[in-house]
């Protein structure tokens, strides 16, 4: 009975953490470029009371054995990098990636961050930056006298100078990055991911080539959170939590009954 109390407690703790993950997904349903998290579980160690395959008399062996587990735990949370829907913004600096890849931005600590959030604008120096002022890499500077910019599917950025269509200047090319294991990237908030040993080193390239996605100007990628799916998951978590709490109550009731037994 004591084992069942602790097993039920591990189930309640795991489901509480699972609910935290679901709540964060729902909170970010309108976050640009957000990729939903998925909680992963594993069972805990087993107490082996009798090993399967133990020899018995007459040359036979025990077919199944006797084992009992000690509950469950969370092993990790994985980012699901399925594409989100695209939303048109009419902002010439906004960009979305149709396919694989991440935009690269320069973080305040000098490291490179990776993001699917293509909500860009330009700063006082004409550099293309995201909403937090992180500069898009490679750096692209828009001239003061540029009246319009255009971004092709391969990431080439052009500017029309002084309203003259014939006076068009190429400002640079946007490079995308991708990883062998994007689920291994570390989320650090502000729609930015960082490279880890699990993700592998980034491979950079031109949009639309070598498996990289194409650039869609004046669009942004929305969150890939499916509200209906998350609500169903929430109901499942609630029921699982209740079942584990009921197991603890039942074990406690049995212990209480055993405690009242008299000679």
C-alpha positions in Angstrom: 0.0 0.0 0.0 2.9 2.4 0.8 4.2 1.8 -2.8 0.8 2.8 -4.3 0.8 6.1 -2.3 4.1 7.1 -3.8 3.2 5.9 -7.3 0.0 7.9 -7.2 2.0 11.0 -6.1 4.4 10.7 -9.0 1.5 10.5 -11.4 -0.1 13.7 -9.9 3.3 15.6 -10.1 3.7 14.5 -13.7 0.2 15.6 -14.7 0.7 18.9 -13.0 3.8 19.5 -15.0 1.9 18.4 -18.2 -0.8 21.0 -17.4 1.9 23.6 -17.1 3.2 22.8 -20.6 -0.4 22.9 -22.0 -1.1 26.2 -20.3 2.1 27.7 -21.8 1.0 26.5 -25.3 -2.4 28.1 -24.9 -0.9 31.3 -23.6 1.2 31.5 -26.8 -1.5 30.8 -29.2 -1.1 34.2 -30.8 2.7 34.4 -30.4 4.4 34.9 -33.8 6.5 31.9 -34.8 5.8 30.0 -31.6 6.3 26.2 -31.7 4.2 24.2 -29.3 5.8 22.0 -26.6 5.0 18.4 -26.0 5.6 16.7 -22.7 7.2 13.3 -22.7 6.9 10.7 -19.9 8.6 7.5 -18.8 7.9 4.8 -16.2 10.2 4.6 -13.1 12.2 1.7 -11.8 10.6 -1.6 -11.1 10.7 -3.8 -8.1 11.4 -7.3 -9.3 9.9 -9.9 -7.0 10.5 -12.8 -9.4 12.5 -12.8 -12.6 10.9 -14.0 -15.8 12.6 -17.0 -17.1 13.7 -18.4 -13.7 14.3 -22.1 -14.0 12.0 -24.5 -12.2 12.1 -28.2 -11.7 11.7 -30.5 -14.7 13.5 -28.2 -17.1 10.9 -25.6 -17.3 11.0 -21.8 -16.5 8.7 -19.1 -15.2 7.2 -17.4 -18.2 6.3 -13.9 -16.9 7.8 -13.1 -13.5 6.5 -10.6 -11.0 7.4 -6.9 -11.3 5.7 -3.8 -10.0 6.6 -0.2 -11.0 7.0 2.9 -8.9 5.1 5.5 -11.0 6.1 7.9 -13.8 8.1 11.1 -14.4 8.6 13.7 -17.1 11.6 13.0 -19.2 11.5 16.1 -21.4 9.6 18.7 -23.3 10.0 18.7 -27.1 9.4 21.6 -29.5 7.1 20.5 -32.3 8.4 22.3 -35.4 5.4 21.9 -37.7 4.6 25.0 -39.7 2.2 27.6 -38.5 -0.3 29.4 -40.8 0.9 32.6 -42.6 -0.8 35.9 -42.0 -0.5 38.8 -44.4 0.6 42.1 -42.7 1.4 44.5 -45.6 4.5 45.6 -43.7 7.4 45.4 -46.2 9.8 44.4 -43.4 7.8 41.4 -42.2 8.9 38.0 -43.5 7.9 34.4 -43.1 9.7 31.2 -44.0 7.8 28.8 -46.2 9.6 25.5 -45.2 12.6 24.7 -43.1 15.0 27.2 -41.5 15.4 29.9 -39.0 16.2 33.6 -39.2 19.5 34.6 -37.4 19.6 37.5 -35.0 22.5 39.0 -33.0 21.8 38.8 -29.3 23.1 41.4 -26.7 25.6 38.8 -25.4 27.2 38.5 -28.9 25.8 35.1 -29.6 23.5 34.2 -32.5 19.9 33.5 -31.8 17.5 31.6 -34.1 13.9 32.4 -34.6 10.9 31.8 -36.8 9.4 35.2 -35.8 9.8 37.4 -38.9 8.3 40.6 -37.4 11.1 43.0 -38.5 11.5 46.7 -38.8 14.5 49.1 -39.1 16.3 50.9 -36.4 17.6 54.5 -36.3 20.7 53.4 -38.3 18.6 51.7 -41.0 19.5 48.1 -39.9 16.8 45.5 -40.1 16.0 44.3 -36.5 13.3 42.4 -34.7 10.9 43.8 -32.1 13.5 43.5 -29.4 16.2 45.3 -31.4 18.2 42.2 -32.3 19.9 42.8 -35.6 19.1 40.4 -38.5 22.2 38.5 -39.6 23.9 39.0 -42.0 23.4 42.7 -41.3 21.3 44.6 -43.9 21.2 48.4 -43.8 18.4 50.3 -45.6 19.5 53.7 -47.0 17.8 56.8 -45.7 16.5 57.7 -49.2 15.0 54.3 -49.9 11.3 54.6 -50.5 10.5 51.0 -50.9 12.1 47.6 -50.3 11.4 44.2 -51.8 12.6 40.8 -50.7 12.7 37.9 -53.2 12.0 34.3 -52.4 15.7 33.6 -52.3 16.3 36.3 -49.6 17.7 39.0 -51.8 16.8 42.5 -50.5 16.4 45.4 -52.9 15.6 49.0 -52.3 14.1 51.6 -54.6 16.0 54.9 -54.1 14.2 58.2 -54.1 11.1 56.7 -55.7 12.8 56.0 -59.0 12.1 52.4 -60.0 15.1 52.4 -62.4 17.3 53.3 -59.4 17.2 50.0 -57.6 19.9 48.9 -55.2 20.7 45.4 -53.9 21.2 45.7 -50.1 22.2 42.1 -49.4 21.0 38.6 -48.9 19.2 36.9 -46.0 20.7 33.6 -44.9 18.7 31.0 -43.1 20.0 28.4 -40.6 18.8 24.9 -40.0 19.8 22.1 -37.6 20.0 18.3 -37.6 17.9 18.2 -34.5 15.9 21.4 -34.2 14.0 19.9 -31.2 17.3 20.1 -29.3 17.4 23.9 -29.5 17.1 25.7 -26.2 14.3 28.2 -25.8 15.4 31.4 -24.0 12.3 33.5 -24.4 11.5 36.5 -26.7 10.8 34.1 -29.6 14.5 33.1 -29.7 16.2 29.7 -29.6 19.9 28.9 -29.0 22.2 26.2 -30.3 23.0 23.3 -28.0 25.1 20.2 -28.2 21.8 18.2 -28.8 20.8 20.4 -31.7 24.1 20.1 -33.5 25.9 23.0 -35.3 23.8 25.2 -37.6 24.1 24.9 -41.4 23.4 28.2 -43.2 22.3 28.6 -46.7 20.2 30.6 -49.3 16.4 30.4 -49.0 14.9 28.1 -51.5 18.0 26.0 -52.0 19.4 22.9 -50.3 16.2 22.2 -48.4 15.8 25.7 -47.0 12.4 27.3 -47.1 11.5 30.3 -49.2 11.0 33.9 -48.0 7.5 35.3 -48.1 7.6 39.1 -47.8 4.8 41.0 -46.0 3.7 37.8 -44.2 4.4 36.4 -40.7 4.1 32.9 -39.4 1.6 32.4 -36.6 1.8 29.9 -33.8 1.3 26.2 -34.6 -0.8 25.7 -31.4 -4.0 23.8 -32.1 -6.5 25.1 -29.5 -8.9 22.2 -29.8 -6.1 19.7 -29.4 -4.7 21.5 -26.4 -8.2 21.6 -24.8 -8.6 17.9 -25.3 -5.2 17.3 -23.8 -6.2 19.4 -20.8 -9.3 17.2 -20.2 -7.1 14.1 -20.4 -4.6 15.6 -17.9 -7.5 16.5 -15.5 -8.9 13.0 -15.6 -5.4 11.4 -15.2 -4.8 13.6 -12.2 -8.1 12.6 -10.7 -7.4 8.9 -11.2 -4.0 9.2 -9.5 -5.6 11.1 -6.6 -8.3 8.4 -6.4 -5.6 5.7 -6.2 -4.0 7.5 -3.2 -7.4 7.8 -1.5 -8.1 4.1 -2.1 -4.7 3.1 -0.7 -5.3 5.3 2.3 -8.7 3.7 2.9 -7.2 0.2 2.7 -4.5 1.2 5.1 -7.1 2.7 7.4 -9.1 -0.6 7.3 -6.0 -2.6 8.1 -5.2 -0.3 11.0 -8.7 -1.0 12.6 -8.4 -4.8 12.4 -8.6 -6.3 15.9 -7.9 -9.7 17.2 
